Every structure is written in structure tokens, then in C-alpha cells.
Amino acid sequence: MNNTGDNVFSHIPAAAGEGDYFTSFLDSQDFARATRRAVATDIRKFAQWFTQNNCEPFRAARVTVRDVTDFRSFLREEKRQAVATVNRCLVSLRRFFGWLTDEGHLPLNPAKKVKELNIVTLAPKGLEKAQVRKLLREVELRNDVRGSAICHLLLYTGCRVGDVANLELQDLLISERTGTVVFRNGKGGKQRSSPIPLPARKAISAYLDTRTFSASQKVFIGERGPLTERGIRALCEKYSVVCGFRIYPHLLRHTFAHQFLADNENDLVGLAQLLGHQNIQTTSRYCQRSADALAEATDRMSY
């Protein structure tokens, strides 16, 4: 075995620096920016836990199956982290140690046999129709044409916050009778086109008529230039306070998915295409019952 594998994490638990092997691993995986950040956080978290609980510096060659199993228990039972979060950490570790094994720096992958926690799949929660109506009314009452365009785009196309932030003027093809939006920088680098229903076309057109002049080709412009993902989330937080319930971009994506299925006889294939899902199994979670629906169903039981 290559002994340099012992120093894989030599710099990680300290400052924010990354060891050479760690950086090479991240670069070799072609992760999206958000995924790269999440995986790095997961592995650093494990390295810190290892050092604190084993009272020894972290060395990849010293990691055992028991370490990974105990770390899983620590996250779930002591930190009370969600099952999905725990499982994501396990996947990150499995990938990293698997890479070290494939590269010949370790003889075995200690995370390979550690099973992920079972999870009961529930449909992601979306807004109720009354809540959507309230949101759009509050946006209209404030004459917030940009906010209206963003909310309509999220609610009527099911796009991600990154899709909105990266959208350029050339990506919008809108006429009186039809409309199409091209999302060029979707998750995983995929590109897709989505039709724009009439309410969204009207809202987007109204915004474009009043759009602040900018040298940038980005559709949505703020006071300091193109609106970022953070700016779009801040907009949602603002209306969360106004409406009295939590609103965030991905919740509006979930809302679109539920409404599309309800209005189109559970057309999963069509929804998968609109959401940009490569695997229809990912889309099928919207066919599951929500926690609220299950609660209502059990409340109707009697013996």
C-alpha cells in the first residue's frame, strides 16, 4: 500500500485547506459546485469526529468499519440529524474511501459495508392552493413586478433557483400565444426547455417591460447587478414574513410538481421531463402521500 495514504487528511481538520489527495478526489469526480461543497463538508466532519473520539490524528489507513458505523450512530442518535443527511454523509465517505482504494492508497474501503439508514419516503411538501393565491396576491399588492415574474416562473415551470439566477434574455422566447424558456445550466450541466403558461408569460412580460437597464444579459437584475441565488432566496424570505408561512424556491418547485400531477392524471413522464430528472424514480416520490395526507387518513380510522 502507498503510505502517503496515511496523510490524506493531514490538513483538513485544521484550517480550511485541503490535502493533496482530498483535492485530487474532488477534482476527479466532476461534482457540481454545491455537491462538491457538501461532500467536502461531510468528509471533514468525519475527520474531526475521528480525531476527537479516537484521541489520535486522522489517518485514512487507521479508519475501520466500526469507526464509520459509530459515526453513523453519532450523527443520528446524538446530533439528531435527518436520515437523509446521515445517508448523504455515508455516501460521501464511501466515495472517498472507494477512490483511495481504486488509486491504490488503501487496501480496503472501510465504508463499503456500512449500510445506509432506512427511510420512509414521503412526498415533498408543497404549498396549498390558498397559500399560492395569498403569495401571488401579496406580490401584486406591492406592485413587485420582478418578484411576480420570479414567483410565476418557479410556480409554472418548476425550475430550480439556479435556473432562475442563470437565466439570460436569449433564453426566453415569448409571444402573445406561446412561450418557451431554455434552462441552459441545469443540475449536472443538463439543458432543457419548458413551456411557459399564460399567467407566467404575462408576469414575465410585465417585468421585462420595466426591467432596469443593464449591460448584463441576465434576466433578473437587482440594485447591484444580476440577481443571485442568495437574492432570490431573500425575496422568498421577505414574502415568508408577509404571508405568515415559510416560502423558499425549492418549495415552489415541489408545489409545481404536485399541481402538475393533479391536473394531468399523474403524468410522471411529462413531469420528469419538465423537472429535468434523468431517472423517473426521482420523480415518482411526488406520487407518495405527504405527511399531512397520511395524518388525515389515519384520523379517519375507527375501531
TABELFEN-V465504 format. One record per residue. D_LAST is the distance of its C-alpha to the last C-alpha in whole Angstrom. Layout:
d_last={D_LAST;D_LAST}
This chain:
d_last={64;66;66;66;62;62;63;60;58;62;62;58;57;59;60;59;61;60;62;64;61;58;60;61;57;56;59;58;55;55;53;52;53;49;48;52;51;47;49;51;49;47;50;52;48;48;52;52;49;51;54;52;50;53;56;58;59;57;58;57;58;56;53;50;47;46;47;45;42;42;43;40;38;40;39;35;35;38;39;35;36;34;33;35;38;38;38;41;43;42;44;46;48;47;49;52;52;52;55;57;57;58;61;62;61;59;58;54;51;49;47;46;44;42;38;37;33;30;29;26;27;26;28;31;30;32;33;31;33;34;35;37;39;39;41;43;44;45;47;49;49;51;53;53;54;53;50;49;50;49;45;46;47;44;41;43;44;42;45;45;47;50;50;51;53;55;55;59;60;61;58;57;58;57;58;58;55;54;54;53;53;54;52;55;54;50;48;50;53;52;53;51;51;49;49;49;47;49;47;48;52;53;51;53;56;56;56;59;61;61;61;64;67;66;68;65;63;60;58;56;59;59;61;62;62;59;56;54;51;51;52;49;47;48;48;44;44;46;44;41;42;43;40;38;36;37;39;41;42;40;37;39;39;35;35;37;36;32;34;36;33;32;35;36;33;33;36;36;40;41;39;41;44;44;42;45;43;44;41;39;36;37;36;33;31;31;28;26;23;24;22;21;20;18;17;16;14;12;12;10;7;4;0}
